[in-house]
């Protein structure tokens, strides 16, 4: 395999294509050859077997990512991207290299690339010029919404859903708070409870039991209390 890995992104959502294009640009040795909004464009294009990695959204109109993977065969590594967990088994049945669940964090993206590069390189790290991410994308209202970390007040878990309370609005997304926590910049956020994450920059006051943000009393649970109070002090 060549030093530079040529990539193709296929997704019917413009924001999803933009996110992957940004991740590819930030990662050493990855090169984006093309970005398509549907599988038909890929089939009609000619790449002379020069593609090393295809990022395929599974749930696309007309021809799904699963069907496209079968058409492409074993010509390249396949990394599926989707918002639906139930497709994972089908994806791995096609011997996909990895399966990324949207919203995709940069760390999780790098883990998928590491599976491809590990045979020739022990580790893969972002470029030294890469800055810490100060935003994330979440799925809500059938689209990917960009949220700047500094606008978030706190995050509340509702089981399989999470409420992200910002300075202007409340965004509800189908995700667990633990998965969302992995995408947050740790310079901004602190877990205080199994159901709450707070923005450190938005804290007005605190006691041994609560953190106050915008007149909202957010509990500090017993299991998190020692670490939270030690950090705040």
MDAnalysis code that builds the backbone (N, CA, C; Angstrom):
import MDAnalysis as mda
import numpy as np

u = mda.Universe.empty(699, n_residues=233, atom_resindex=np.repeat(np.arange(233), 3), trajectory=True)
u.add_TopologyAttr("name", ["N", "CA", "C"] * 233)
u.add_TopologyAttr("resid", np.arange(1, 234))
u.add_TopologyAttr("resname", ["UNK", "UNK", "UNK", "UNK", "UNK", "UNK", "UNK", "UNK", "UNK", "UNK", "UNK", "UNK", "UNK", "UNK", "UNK", "UNK", "UNK", "UNK", "UNK", "UNK", "UNK", "UNK", "UNK", "UNK", "UNK", "UNK", "UNK", "UNK", "UNK", "UNK", "UNK", "UNK", "UNK", "UNK", "UNK", "UNK", "UNK", "UNK", "UNK", "UNK", "UNK", "UNK", "UNK", "UNK", "UNK", "UNK", "UNK", "UNK", "UNK", "UNK", "UNK", "UNK", "UNK", "UNK", "UNK", "UNK", "UNK", "UNK", "UNK", "UNK", "UNK", "UNK", "UNK", "UNK", "UNK", "UNK", "UNK", "UNK", "UNK", "UNK", "UNK", "UNK", "UNK", "UNK", "UNK", "UNK", "UNK", "UNK", "UNK", "UNK", "UNK", "UNK", "UNK", "UNK", "UNK", "UNK", "UNK", "UNK", "UNK", "UNK", "UNK", "UNK", "UNK", "UNK", "UNK", "UNK", "UNK", "UNK", "UNK", "UNK", "UNK", "UNK", "UNK", "UNK", "UNK", "UNK", "UNK", "UNK", "UNK", "UNK", "UNK", "UNK", "UNK", "UNK", "UNK", "UNK", "UNK", "UNK", "UNK", "UNK", "UNK", "UNK", "UNK", "UNK", "UNK", "UNK", "UNK", "UNK", "UNK", "UNK", "UNK", "UNK", "UNK", "UNK", "UNK", "UNK", "UNK", "UNK", "UNK", "UNK", "UNK", "UNK", "UNK", "UNK", "UNK", "UNK", "UNK", "UNK", "UNK", "UNK", "UNK", "UNK", "UNK", "UNK", "UNK", "UNK", "UNK", "UNK", "UNK", "UNK", "UNK", "UNK", "UNK", "UNK", "UNK", "UNK", "UNK", "UNK", "UNK", "UNK", "UNK", "UNK", "UNK", "UNK", "UNK", "UNK", "UNK", "UNK", "UNK", "UNK", "UNK", "UNK", "UNK", "UNK", "UNK", "UNK", "UNK", "UNK", "UNK", "UNK", "UNK", "UNK", "UNK", "UNK", "UNK", "UNK", "UNK", "UNK", "UNK", "UNK", "UNK", "UNK", "UNK", "UNK", "UNK", "UNK", "UNK", "UNK", "UNK", "UNK", "UNK", "UNK", "UNK", "UNK", "UNK", "UNK", "UNK", "UNK", "UNK", "UNK", "UNK", "UNK", "UNK", "UNK", "UNK", "UNK", "UNK", "UNK", "UNK", "UNK", "UNK", "UNK", "UNK"])
u.atoms.positions = np.array([
    [0.844, -1.197, 0.000],
    [0.000, 0.000, 0.000],
    [0.878, 1.244, 0.000],
    [0.499, 2.257, -0.752],
    [1.307, 3.459, -0.863],
    [1.323, 4.228, 0.450],
    [2.304, 5.150, 0.577],
    [2.411, 5.954, 1.784],
    [1.171, 6.802, 1.973],
    [0.744, 7.442, 0.873],
    [-0.476, 8.237, 0.940],
    [-1.684, 7.368, 0.620],
    [-2.710, 7.446, 1.458],
    [-3.925, 6.675, 1.258],
    [-4.980, 7.556, 0.603],
    [-5.418, 7.180, -0.585],
    [-6.414, 7.934, -1.322],
    [-7.814, 7.569, -0.834],
    [-8.625, 8.577, -0.567],
    [-9.936, 8.355, 0.034],
    [-11.063, 8.909, -0.840],
    [-12.209, 8.242, -0.740],
    [-13.441, 8.708, -1.374],
    [-14.535, 8.703, -0.317],
    [-15.313, 9.771, -0.270],
    [-16.424, 9.896, 0.671],
    [-17.733, 9.839, -0.107],
    [-18.672, 9.026, 0.364],
    [-19.985, 8.915, -0.279],
    [-21.054, 9.065, 0.800],
    [-21.799, 10.176, 0.735],
    [-22.843, 10.440, 1.734],
    [-23.823, 11.444, 1.148],
    [-25.110, 11.207, 1.347],
    [-26.110, 12.116, 0.784],
    [-26.323, 13.362, 1.634],
    [-25.643, 13.455, 2.792],
    [-25.761, 14.635, 3.643],
    [-24.532, 15.530, 3.463],
    [-24.708, 16.762, 3.001],
    [-23.571, 17.666, 2.773],
    [-22.716, 17.894, 4.019],
    [-23.362, 18.045, 5.179],
    [-22.600, 18.296, 6.408],
    [-21.745, 17.091, 6.764],
    [-22.281, 15.892, 6.576],
    [-21.522, 14.673, 6.870],
    [-20.301, 14.572, 5.952],
    [-20.476, 14.924, 4.679],
    [-19.331, 14.908, 3.747],
    [-18.283, 15.930, 4.176],
    [-18.745, 17.078, 4.625],
    [-17.826, 18.133, 5.046],
    [-17.015, 17.711, 6.265],
    [-17.672, 17.047, 7.217],
    [-16.968, 16.600, 8.422],
    [-15.862, 15.609, 8.064],
    [-16.180, 14.611, 7.249],
    [-15.178, 13.614, 6.864],
    [-14.058, 14.246, 6.053],
    [-14.401, 15.183, 5.179],
    [-13.367, 15.862, 4.397],
    [-12.402, 16.611, 5.319],
    [-12.952, 17.235, 6.360],
    [-12.113, 17.949, 7.331],
    [-11.205, 16.988, 8.085],
    [-11.745, 15.845, 8.505],
    [-10.955, 14.857, 9.227],
    [-9.831, 14.301, 8.341],
    [-10.159, 14.037, 7.092],
    [-9.145, 13.511, 6.163],
    [-8.021, 14.532, 5.969],
    [-8.402, 15.789, 5.829],
    [-7.413, 16.842, 5.631],
    [-6.491, 16.978, 6.849],
    [-7.030, 16.760, 8.040],
    [-6.259, 16.911, 9.272],
    [-5.347, 15.725, 9.555],
    [-5.561, 14.608, 8.864],
    [-4.834, 13.379, 9.179],
    [-3.672, 13.162, 8.218],
    [-2.467, 12.984, 8.732],
    [-1.311, 12.748, 7.868],
    [-1.504, 11.529, 6.984],
    [-1.029, 11.619, 5.759],
    [-1.004, 10.505, 4.794],
    [-2.366, 10.166, 4.196],
    [-3.401, 10.930, 4.533],
    [-4.694, 10.730, 3.884],
    [-4.911, 11.818, 2.840],
    [-5.476, 11.421, 1.708],
    [-5.726, 12.372, 0.624],
    [-7.120, 12.141, 0.062],
    [-7.953, 13.176, 0.073],
    [-9.315, 13.061, -0.438],
    [-9.309, 13.218, -1.959],
    [-9.692, 12.143, -2.647],
    [-9.752, 12.156, -4.106],
    [-11.068, 12.750, -4.594],
    [-12.175, 12.346, -3.976],
    [-13.479, 12.813, -4.419],
    [-14.506, 12.642, -3.315],
    [-15.588, 13.426, -3.410],
    [-16.696, 13.341, -2.467],
    [-17.996, 13.294, -3.269],
    [-18.816, 12.265, -3.020],
    [-20.031, 12.065, -3.805],
    [-21.260, 12.059, -2.909],
    [-22.403, 12.470, -3.485],
    [-23.644, 12.500, -2.717],
    [-24.503, 11.256, -2.906],
    [-24.124, 10.382, -3.842],
    [-24.858, 9.126, -3.996],
    [-23.990, 8.070, -4.648],
    [-24.436, 6.829, -4.570],
    [-23.651, 5.695, -5.064],
    [-23.522, 5.692, -6.579],
    [-24.541, 6.192, -7.286],
    [-24.490, 6.205, -8.750],
    [-23.301, 7.007, -9.267],
    [-22.991, 8.111, -8.600],
    [-21.846, 8.937, -9.012],
    [-20.540, 8.159, -8.891],
    [-20.460, 7.318, -7.858],
    [-19.243, 6.513, -7.659],
    [-19.110, 5.476, -8.763],
    [-20.216, 4.809, -9.068],
    [-20.198, 3.759, -10.085],
    [-19.818, 4.325, -11.448],
    [-20.273, 5.535, -11.734],
    [-20.004, 6.155, -13.024],
    [-18.597, 6.733, -13.116],
    [-17.976, 6.990, -11.978],
    [-16.632, 7.571, -11.976],
    [-15.574, 6.499, -12.223],
    [-14.421, 6.940, -12.705],
    [-13.298, 6.035, -12.961],
    [-12.099, 6.470, -12.134],
    [-11.626, 5.569, -11.283],
    [-10.476, 5.896, -10.435],
    [-9.278, 4.978, -10.682],
    [-9.394, 4.083, -11.635],
    [-8.270, 3.200, -12.002],
    [-7.704, 2.439, -10.801],
    [-8.593, 1.979, -9.929],
    [-8.185, 1.196, -8.746],
    [-7.188, 1.936, -7.864],
    [-7.277, 3.274, -7.881],
    [-6.317, 4.060, -7.105],
    [-6.827, 4.414, -5.711],
    [-8.030, 3.957, -5.374],
    [-8.616, 4.320, -4.083],
    [-8.265, 3.277, -3.029],
    [-7.787, 3.766, -1.890],
    [-7.428, 2.874, -0.778],
    [-8.563, 2.736, 0.242],
    [-9.341, 3.803, 0.444],
    [-10.387, 3.797, 1.460],
    [-11.661, 4.439, 0.919],
    [-12.791, 3.749, 1.077],
    [-14.100, 4.323, 0.786],
    [-14.845, 4.530, 2.102],
    [-15.308, 5.754, 2.344],
    [-16.184, 6.042, 3.470],
    [-17.609, 6.058, 2.924],
    [-18.410, 5.059, 3.278],
    [-19.732, 4.891, 2.698],
    [-20.835, 5.066, 3.734],
    [-21.706, 6.030, 3.502],
    [-22.925, 6.123, 4.296],
    [-23.810, 4.936, 3.918],
    [-24.439, 4.311, 4.879],
    [-25.241, 3.123, 4.577],
    [-26.624, 3.483, 4.052],
    [-27.288, 4.412, 4.735],
    [-28.680, 4.715, 4.389],
    [-28.749, 5.833, 3.347],
    [-28.597, 5.461, 2.064],
    [-28.684, 6.418, 0.965],
    [-29.799, 6.011, 0.010],
    [-30.405, 6.968, -0.695],
    [-31.493, 6.640, -1.630],
    [-30.980, 5.857, -2.842],
    [-31.859, 5.070, -3.452],
    [-31.604, 4.309, -4.674],
    [-30.633, 3.146, -4.449],
    [-29.381, 3.445, -4.172],
    [-28.388, 2.403, -3.914],
    [-27.766, 2.657, -2.544],
    [-27.916, 1.723, -1.620],
    [-27.381, 1.902, -0.276],
    [-25.870, 1.692, -0.255],
    [-25.266, 2.101, 0.855],
    [-23.832, 1.881, 1.005],
    [-23.481, 0.412, 1.047],
    [-24.373, -0.404, 1.605],
    [-24.142, -1.850, 1.648],
    [-24.097, -2.427, 0.239],
    [-25.040, -1.998, -0.616],
    [-25.062, -2.486, -1.999],
    [-23.840, -1.995, -2.761],
    [-23.447, -0.756, -2.520],
    [-22.271, -0.212, -3.198],
    [-21.014, -0.976, -2.798],
    [-20.915, -1.348, -1.531],
    [-19.750, -2.103, -1.065],
    [-19.640, -3.436, -1.800],
    [-20.794, -4.079, -2.044],
    [-20.785, -5.337, -2.787],
    [-20.309, -5.123, -4.224],
    [-20.704, -4.011, -4.822],
    [-20.288, -3.695, -6.190],
    [-18.784, -3.426, -6.246],
    [-18.275, -2.712, -5.252],
    [-16.843, -2.374, -5.232],
    [-15.987, -3.606, -4.961],
    [-16.555, -4.595, -4.282],
    [-15.807, -5.812, -3.993],
    [-14.686, -5.553, -3.006],
    [-13.563, -6.194, -3.232],
    [-12.417, -6.067, -2.319],
    [-11.339, -5.139, -2.856],
    [-11.744, -4.172, -3.661],
    [-10.760, -3.289, -4.293],
    [-10.143, -2.299, -3.314],
    [-10.802, -2.055, -2.178],
    [-10.292, -1.073, -1.218],
    [-10.879, -1.364, 0.161],
    [-10.371, -0.667, 1.157],
    [-10.931, -0.746, 2.507],
    [-12.269, -0.014, 2.542],
    [-13.241, -0.599, 3.211],
    [-14.557, 0.015, 3.362],
    [-14.760, 0.414, 4.821],
    [-15.085, 1.680, 5.042],
    [-15.456, 2.161, 6.368],
    [-16.862, 2.717, 6.257],
    [-17.821, 2.041, 6.908],
    [-19.211, 2.484, 6.848],
    [-19.457, 3.601, 7.853],
    [-20.292, 4.560, 7.464],
    [-20.704, 5.639, 8.359],
    [-22.226, 5.709, 8.345],
    [-22.835, 5.763, 9.513],
    [-24.291, 5.796, 9.578],
    [-24.768, 6.259, 10.939],
    [-26.018, 6.687, 11.007],
    [-26.622, 7.079, 12.287],
    [-27.396, 5.932, 12.919],
    [-27.403, 4.773, 12.254],
    [-28.242, 3.665, 12.706],
    [-27.401, 2.469, 13.149],
    [-27.449, 2.164, 14.442],
    [-26.651, 1.083, 15.012],
    [-27.014, -0.282, 14.425],
    [-28.295, -0.438, 14.037],
    [-28.767, -1.751, 13.610],
    [-28.097, -2.242, 12.324],
    [-27.409, -1.365, 11.607],
    [-26.743, -1.777, 10.374],
    [-25.351, -2.369, 10.612],
    [-24.879, -2.331, 11.843],
    [-23.496, -2.736, 12.129],
    [-23.208, -4.169, 11.706],
    [-24.114, -5.095, 12.023],
    [-23.888, -6.500, 11.693],
    [-23.758, -6.691, 10.193],
    [-24.658, -6.064, 9.425],
    [-24.587, -6.173, 7.960],
    [-23.273, -5.606, 7.442],
    [-22.819, -4.517, 8.064],
    [-21.575, -3.898, 7.625],
    [-20.378, -4.806, 7.818],
    [-20.290, -5.445, 8.961],
    [-19.157, -6.321, 9.227],
    [-19.262, -7.641, 8.467],
    [-20.488, -8.046, 8.108],
    [-20.646, -9.229, 7.269],
    [-19.979, -9.037, 5.915],
    [-19.869, -7.787, 5.488],
    [-19.209, -7.473, 4.213],
    [-17.713, -7.252, 4.406],
    [-17.214, -7.643, 5.568],
    [-15.784, -7.524, 5.883],
    [-15.303, -6.075, 5.820],
    [-16.139, -5.186, 6.308],
    [-15.741, -3.783, 6.371],
    [-14.615, -3.608, 7.381],
    [-13.758, -2.638, 7.119],
    [-12.661, -2.361, 8.039],
    [-13.174, -1.813, 9.363],
    [-14.203, -0.968, 9.280],
    [-14.774, -0.413, 10.511],
    [-16.166, 0.143, 10.223],
    [-16.832, 0.507, 11.307],
    [-18.212, 0.993, 11.253],
    [-18.291, 2.181, 12.195],
    [-18.497, 3.386, 11.656],
    [-18.505, 4.604, 12.455],
    [-19.928, 5.112, 12.633],
    [-20.323, 5.295, 13.883],
    [-21.667, 5.760, 14.185],
    [-21.677, 7.280, 14.293],
    [-22.562, 7.915, 13.541],
    [-22.682, 9.374, 13.582],
    [-23.353, 9.804, 14.878],
    [-22.992, 10.966, 15.434],
    [-21.943, 11.868, 14.969],
    [-20.551, 11.295, 15.244],
    [-19.660, 11.414, 14.291],
    [-18.343, 10.783, 14.361],
    [-17.333, 11.753, 14.957],
    [-16.674, 11.334, 16.015],
    [-15.630, 12.163, 16.605],
    [-14.310, 11.942, 15.867],
    [-13.415, 12.900, 15.980],
    [-12.122, 12.782, 15.304],
    [-11.311, 11.628, 15.887],
    [-11.388, 11.439, 17.201],
    [-10.663, 10.330, 17.833],
    [-11.133, 8.982, 17.287],
    [-12.444, 8.834, 17.148],
    [-12.995, 7.570, 16.630],
    [-12.608, 7.377, 15.166],
    [-12.577, 8.453, 14.408],
    [-12.133, 8.406, 13.016],
    [-10.692, 7.891, 12.929],
    [-9.832, 8.405, 13.798],
    [-8.424, 7.987, 13.798],
    [-8.270, 6.508, 14.163],
    [-9.126, 6.023, 15.041],
    [-9.076, 4.602, 15.401],
    [-9.349, 3.725, 14.185],
    [-10.293, 4.161, 13.361],
    [-10.614, 3.399, 12.153],
    [-9.443, 3.402, 11.183],
    [-8.808, 4.544, 11.023],
    [-7.655, 4.641, 10.121],
    [-6.491, 3.816, 10.652],
    [-6.354, 3.782, 11.976],
    [-5.274, 3.008, 12.590],
    [-5.363, 1.532, 12.230],
    [-6.568, 1.016, 12.069],
    [-6.732, -0.387, 11.702],
    [-6.129, -0.680, 10.330],
    [-6.110, 0.334, 9.477],
    [-5.560, 0.166, 8.132],
    [-4.059, 0.356, 8.132],
    [-3.580, 1.323, 8.911],
    [-2.159, 1.666, 8.882],
    [-1.306, 0.870, 9.859],
    [-1.928, 0.145, 10.786],
    [-1.172, -0.527, 11.852],
    [-0.196, -1.568, 11.330],
    [-0.454, -2.104, 10.141],
    [0.444, -3.120, 9.599],
    [1.809, -2.542, 9.240],
    [1.801, -1.245, 8.890],
    [3.063, -0.633, 8.481],
    [3.557, 0.412, 9.464],
    [2.627, 0.922, 10.324],
    [3.000, 1.950, 11.288],
    [2.428, 1.589, 12.649],
    [3.208, 1.787, 13.727],
    [2.714, 1.444, 15.051],
    [1.618, 2.368, 15.555],
    [1.675, 3.648, 15.195],
    [0.688, 4.607, 15.674],
    [0.375, 5.612, 14.592],
    [-0.749, 6.271, 14.777],
    [-1.147, 7.342, 13.873],
    [-1.665, 8.479, 14.722],
    [-1.073, 9.640, 14.583],
    [-1.487, 10.790, 15.370],
    [-1.801, 11.949, 14.453],
    [-2.643, 12.884, 14.922],
    [-2.953, 14.041, 14.107],
    [-1.712, 14.883, 13.846],
    [-1.787, 15.722, 12.839],
    [-0.697, 16.634, 12.532],
    [-0.417, 17.521, 13.728],
    [0.856, 17.879, 13.937],
    [1.204, 18.743, 15.060],
    [0.586, 20.120, 14.899],
    [0.132, 20.428, 13.684],
    [-0.490, 21.724, 13.457],
    [-1.976, 21.707, 13.775],
    [-2.533, 20.517, 14.051],
    [-3.950, 20.408, 14.328],
    [-4.299, 21.063, 15.666],
    [-5.285, 21.922, 15.666],
    [-5.712, 22.593, 16.883],
    [-6.782, 21.771, 17.585],
    [-6.907, 21.973, 18.894],
    [-7.944, 21.272, 19.644],
    [-9.308, 21.675, 19.101],
    [-10.168, 20.707, 18.930],
    [-11.492, 20.986, 18.393],
    [-12.316, 21.772, 19.402],
    [-13.017, 22.810, 18.939],
    [-13.851, 23.603, 19.831],
    [-15.319, 23.552, 19.432],
    [-15.693, 22.508, 18.703],
    [-17.086, 22.319, 18.315],
    [-17.330, 20.851, 18.038],
    [-18.598, 20.479, 17.872],
    [-18.963, 19.127, 17.487],
    [-20.243, 19.187, 16.659],
    [-20.557, 18.100, 15.979],
    [-21.803, 17.977, 15.249],
    [-22.656, 16.904, 15.919],
    [-23.950, 17.167, 16.065],
    [-24.872, 16.178, 16.590],
    [-26.068, 16.069, 15.651],
    [-26.691, 14.906, 15.648],
    [-27.860, 14.703, 14.789],
    [-29.131, 15.096, 15.543],
    [-29.905, 15.989, 14.937],
    [-31.193, 16.405, 15.494],
    [-32.053, 16.938, 14.363],
    [-33.336, 16.647, 14.410],
    [-34.269, 17.113, 13.372],
    [-33.814, 16.700, 11.978],
    [-33.299, 15.453, 11.890],
    [-32.913, 14.860, 10.604],
    [-31.773, 15.597, 9.907],
    [-30.917, 16.233, 10.674],
    [-29.748, 16.890, 10.098],
    [-28.632, 16.931, 11.143],
    [-27.416, 17.220, 10.694],
    [-26.280, 17.342, 11.593],
    [-26.120, 18.812, 11.971],
    [-26.182, 19.101, 13.266],
    [-26.145, 20.473, 13.755],
    [-24.799, 20.742, 14.426],
    [-24.176, 21.829, 14.034],
    [-22.902, 22.223, 14.638],
    [-23.160, 22.963, 15.947],
    [-22.450, 22.547, 17.001],
    [-22.577, 23.198, 18.305],
    [-21.192, 23.618, 18.780],
    [-20.987, 24.892, 18.989],
    [-19.729, 25.386, 19.547],
    [-19.697, 25.111, 21.048],
    [-18.599, 24.571, 21.527],
    [-18.512, 24.191, 22.930],
    [-18.769, 25.371, 23.873],
    [-18.300, 26.556, 23.494],
    [-18.425, 27.680, 24.420],
    [-19.854, 28.175, 24.573],
    [-20.778, 27.686, 23.737],
    [-22.188, 28.087, 23.875],
    [-22.985, 27.128, 24.749],
    [-22.409, 25.971, 25.070],
    [-23.118, 24.971, 25.861],
    [-23.096, 25.354, 27.341],
    [-24.257, 25.287, 27.982],
    [-24.342, 25.518, 29.416],
    [-24.129, 24.210, 30.177],
    [-24.956, 23.219, 29.856],
    [-24.789, 21.895, 30.445],
    [-25.496, 20.865, 29.575],
    [-25.255, 19.597, 29.867],
    [-25.817, 18.489, 29.105],
    [-26.517, 17.553, 30.077],
    [-27.724, 17.146, 29.713],
    [-28.528, 16.282, 30.593],
    [-28.936, 15.009, 29.863],
    [-28.750, 13.866, 30.513],
    [-29.102, 12.574, 29.925],
    [-30.574, 12.256, 30.162],
    [-31.192, 11.705, 29.107],
    [-32.573, 11.224, 29.203],
    [-32.631, 9.774, 28.742],
    [-31.711, 8.959, 29.203],
    [-31.640, 7.564, 28.777],
    [-30.914, 7.438, 27.455],
    [-31.661, 7.086, 26.393],
    [-31.072, 6.966, 25.061],
    [-31.001, 8.307, 24.345],
    [-31.484, 9.361, 24.995],
    [-31.441, 10.700, 24.426],
    [-30.638, 11.615, 25.331],
    [-30.162, 12.706, 24.750],
    [-29.414, 13.690, 25.520],
    [-29.927, 15.083, 25.169],
    [-30.124, 15.910, 26.191],
    [-30.476, 17.310, 25.971],
    [-29.215, 18.152, 26.124],
    [-28.922, 18.947, 25.100],
    [-27.783, 19.865, 25.141],
    [-28.354, 21.266, 25.288],
    [-28.168, 21.848, 26.453],
    [-28.724, 23.164, 26.732],
    [-27.664, 24.209, 26.422],
    [-27.950, 25.047, 25.429],
    [-27.008, 26.093, 25.036],
    [-27.544, 27.450, 25.468],
    [-26.789, 28.499, 25.164],
    [-27.206, 29.845, 25.546],
    [-28.465, 30.289, 24.818],
    [-28.740, 29.684, 23.648],
    [-29.878, 30.125, 22.841],
    [-30.999, 29.101, 22.724],
    [-30.675, 27.803, 22.858],
    [-31.683, 26.783, 22.587],
    [-31.337, 25.474, 23.293],
    [-32.291, 24.548, 23.265],
    [-32.075, 23.194, 23.769],
    [-32.163, 22.234, 22.595],
    [-31.122, 21.432, 22.405],
    [-31.050, 20.485, 21.298],
    [-31.117, 19.073, 21.871],
    [-32.041, 18.271, 21.363],
    [-32.191, 16.890, 21.817],
    [-31.693, 15.953, 20.738],
    [-30.794, 15.050, 21.092],
    [-30.219, 14.124, 20.126],
    [-30.277, 12.700, 20.675],
    [-30.442, 11.740, 19.800],
    [-30.496, 10.338, 20.208],
    [-29.068, 9.828, 20.397],
    [-28.591, 9.875, 21.611],
    [-27.221, 9.472, 21.929],
    [-27.134, 9.261, 23.435],
    [-26.176, 8.484, 23.885],
    [-25.960, 8.331, 25.324],
    [-24.984, 9.398, 25.787],
    [-25.089, 9.773, 27.044],
    [-24.227, 10.831, 27.553],
    [-22.766, 10.383, 27.613],
    [-22.533, 9.083, 27.800],
    [-21.156, 8.578, 27.853],
    [-20.480, 8.679, 26.484],
    [-21.219, 8.356, 25.421],
    [-20.657, 8.490, 24.081],
    [-20.406, 9.945, 23.737],
    [-21.324, 10.810, 24.134],
    [-21.169, 12.234, 23.850],
    [-19.990, 12.813, 24.620],
    [-19.771, 12.327, 25.831],
    [-18.672, 12.820, 26.659],
    [-17.326, 12.627, 25.976],
    [-17.179, 11.556, 25.207],
    [-15.917, 11.264, 24.517],
    [-15.589, 12.298, 23.447],
    [-16.603, 12.984, 22.940],
    [-16.393, 13.949, 21.867],
    [-16.126, 15.358, 22.381],
    [-16.348, 15.577, 23.660],
    [-16.216, 16.914, 24.219],
    [-14.761, 17.256, 24.524],
    [-14.432, 18.510, 24.354],
    [-13.101, 19.006, 24.700],
    [-12.996, 19.077, 26.219],
    [-12.055, 18.349, 26.797],
    [-11.962, 18.254, 28.257],
    [-11.540, 19.562, 28.906],
    [-11.081, 20.522, 28.112],
    [-10.768, 21.831, 28.664],
    [-12.037, 22.608, 29.012],
    [-13.169, 22.133, 28.514],
    [-14.433, 22.828, 28.720],
    [-15.356, 22.145, 29.731],
    [-15.333, 20.806, 29.801],
    [-16.441, 20.088, 30.431],
    [-16.034, 19.182, 31.592],
    [-17.010, 18.978, 32.499],
    [-16.789, 18.152, 33.678],
    [-18.054, 17.344, 33.958],
    [-17.885, 16.038, 34.144],
    [-19.012, 15.164, 34.485],
    [-19.244, 15.255, 35.985],
    [-20.466, 15.608, 36.386],
    [-20.783, 15.757, 37.804],
    [-21.727, 14.680, 38.318],
    [-22.327, 13.949, 37.389],
    [-23.397, 13.014, 37.732],
    [-23.562, 12.082, 36.540],
    [-24.114, 10.912, 36.743],
    [-24.296, 10.013, 35.603],
    [-25.215, 10.620, 34.549],
    [-25.999, 11.647, 34.943],
    [-26.935, 12.273, 34.007],
    [-26.572, 13.704, 33.625],
    [-25.432, 14.216, 34.115],
    [-25.106, 15.619, 33.852],
    [-23.622, 15.832, 33.528],
    [-23.395, 16.716, 32.564],
    [-22.065, 17.245, 32.256],
    [-22.202, 18.762, 32.223],
    [-21.276, 19.475, 32.859],
    [-21.371, 20.933, 32.892],
    [-20.211, 21.561, 32.126],
    [-20.470, 22.760, 31.625],
    [-19.418, 23.561, 30.990],
    [-18.711, 24.341, 32.094],
    [-17.437, 24.090, 32.271],
    [-16.680, 24.725, 33.346],
    [-16.695, 26.245, 33.243],
    [-16.754, 26.756, 32.024],
    [-16.708, 28.197, 31.812],
    [-18.038, 28.875, 32.127],
    [-19.087, 28.079, 32.349],
    [-20.415, 28.636, 32.598],
    [-20.841, 28.543, 34.067],
    [-19.995, 27.995, 34.916],
    [-20.352, 27.814, 36.329],
    [-20.421, 29.167, 37.043],
    [-21.544, 29.418, 37.721],
    [-21.709, 30.648, 38.497],
    [-21.267, 30.452, 39.947],
    [-21.600, 29.283, 40.518],
    [-21.234, 28.982, 41.901],
    [-21.387, 27.488, 42.129],
    [-20.885, 27.021, 43.287],
    [-21.059, 25.605, 43.608],
    [-20.991, 25.377, 45.116],
    [-21.589, 24.261, 45.539],
    [-21.508, 23.782, 46.913],
    [-20.998, 22.341, 46.847],
    [-21.068, 21.646, 47.963],
    [-20.664, 20.241, 47.957],
    [-21.691, 19.347, 47.271],
    [-22.884, 19.880, 47.065],
    [-23.960, 19.074, 46.473],
    [-24.405, 19.535, 45.088],
    [-24.197, 20.809, 44.770],
    [-24.723, 21.343, 43.519],
    [-23.748, 22.290, 42.836],
    [-23.905, 22.371, 41.513],
    [-23.247, 23.401, 40.710],
    [-24.354, 24.253, 40.102],
    [-24.209, 25.566, 40.190],
    [-25.242, 26.454, 39.651],
    [-24.794, 27.071, 38.335],
    [-25.638, 26.910, 37.308],
    [-25.411, 27.518, 36.003],
    [-26.724, 28.134, 35.542],
    [-26.733, 29.440, 35.338],
    [-27.943, 30.130, 34.856],
    [-29.155, 29.787, 35.720],
    [-28.987, 29.831, 37.032],
    [-30.065, 29.553, 37.995],
    [-30.541, 28.100, 37.982],
    [-29.801, 27.229, 37.333],
    [-30.106, 25.800, 37.333],
    [-29.165, 25.101, 38.306],
    [-29.729, 24.390, 39.282],
    [-28.928, 23.638, 40.248],
    [-28.676, 22.243, 39.701],
    [-27.430, 21.958, 39.372],
    [-27.057, 20.678, 38.772],
    [-26.397, 19.818, 39.850],
    [-26.917, 18.639, 40.106],
    [-26.422, 17.824, 41.231],
    [-25.011, 17.287, 41.006],
    [-24.305, 17.159, 42.120],
    [-23.024, 16.454, 42.144],
    [-23.288, 15.139, 42.874],
    [-23.200, 14.041, 42.178],
    [-23.525, 12.757, 42.798],
    [-22.385, 12.272, 43.688],
    [-22.703, 11.343, 44.556],
    [-21.724, 10.821, 45.505],
    [-20.528, 10.195, 44.799],
    [-20.775, 9.487, 43.724],
    [-19.687, 8.794, 43.032],
    [-18.736, 9.750, 42.306],
    [-19.216, 10.951, 41.964],
    [-18.372, 11.925, 41.262],
    [-17.849, 13.022, 42.188],
    [-18.383, 13.093, 43.415],
    [-18.121, 14.241, 44.283],
    [-16.637, 14.485, 44.549],
    [-15.901, 13.465, 44.913],
    [-14.498, 13.646, 45.261],
    [-13.710, 14.254, 44.108],
    [-13.867, 13.693, 42.911],
    [-13.131, 14.194, 41.753],
    [-13.577, 15.599, 41.355],
    [-14.898, 15.840, 41.410],
    [-15.425, 17.149, 41.009],
    [-14.934, 18.239, 41.956],
    [-15.051, 18.036, 43.255],
    [-14.646, 19.057, 44.212],
    [-13.139, 19.284, 44.190],
    [-12.400, 18.213, 44.005],
    [-10.937, 18.343, 43.923],
    [-10.559, 19.178, 42.708],
    [-11.251, 18.956, 41.595],
    [-10.961, 19.712, 40.376],
    [-11.332, 21.182, 40.543],
    [-12.517, 21.433, 41.109],
    [-12.969, 22.821, 41.238],
    [-12.132, 23.619, 42.235],
    [-11.621, 22.940, 43.242],
    [-10.804, 23.643, 44.232],
    [-9.382, 23.884, 43.750],
])
